[in-house]
Amino acid sequence: MKRRRLDSAEYQELHRRVLERDSWRCQLCGTRAELQVHHLELRAQLGADVEDNLLTVCAACHRAIHLKEIKDSVLP
C-alpha cells in the first residue's frame, strides 16, 4: 500500500498537534528551545506521517538521534 503524502498545511497541523501533545517540550531532555518533530520510524523506511510515529525533540537531541548518539531503546 502506498503512503499518502500530506500537503504542507496538513503537515504543519500534524506538527502542531504533536508539539501540543508533548507539552511543547523535548521528550528527551525537557527543553523548550529549538523544538522539532522526529519520525520514530523514518520516512525513508516508510514511516508514516501520523501522531503515533512522531516525537517532539530539540535540535540537539534530534541531531544526536540521527548520529546514533542516542540509542533507539531510549526513545518512547
Protein Blocks (a to p, Z undefined) as FASTA:
>chain_A
ZZddddfklmmmmmmmmmmmnoopafknopaghiacddfbafklopacdfklgccddfkl
mmmmmnopacfklpZZ
